[in-house]
Amino acid sequence: MLAYIGLGTNLGERKVNLRRALERLEELGQVRVSSFRETDPVGVTDQPRFLNAAAELATDLTARELLDRLLEIERELGRERATETRWGPRVIDLDLLLLGEETIDEPGLTVPHPRLVERLFALEPLFELSEDLTLPDGTPIRDLLGSQLE
């Protein structure tokens, strides 16, 4: 199954942070990655700009197993979720955006990611990876980008 993971960082050596995270993702399966893109912060705007990307991961892990591995990678790369400000600066952020055609709503796990449709920094790299990608409800990523493609 194909999983799509959003990556972001705005602390330290951002390109190095993304590359280290991608190396760890490659331990889980075959990975394709979008280009890296500079983006403005969302939520808490008084912080450094982000470097974002998306990765397509071929995996047999369940959604919960994959989420646990993403959180483990974040911890190993220095993220401490318990002490950081929500939407604040972070050394690495790995979000499970999509997992095949699955729709999941469990405590601590929502797929598709609950704010995916409103975040260009996630939609644009997903579209770069697969122009035909759709949400589980059939909505094309292309349609969510709308005027951004013109």
Salt bridges, closest charged atoms under 4 A:
GLU27 OE1 - ARG24 NE 3.11
GLU38 OE2 - ARG14 NH2 2.44
GLU38 OE1 - ARG49 NH1 3.56
ASP40 OD1 - ARG49 NE 2.91
GLU56 OE1 - ARG32 NE 2.90
GLU74 OE2 - ARG79 NH1 3.16
GLU74 OE1 - ARG81 NE 2.71
GLU76 OE1 - ARG24 NH1 1.85
GLU84 OE2 - ARG79 NH2 2.30
ASP93 OD1 - ARG79 NH1 2.67
ASP93 OD1 - ARG81 NH2 3.68
ASP93 OD2 - ARG90 NH1 3.02
ASP95 OD2 - HIS113 NE2 3.89
GLU106 OE1 - ARG64 NH2 3.06
GLU124 OE1 - ARG37 NE 3.94
GLU128 OE1 - ARG37 NH2 3.24
GLU131 OE1 - ARG142 NH2 3.69
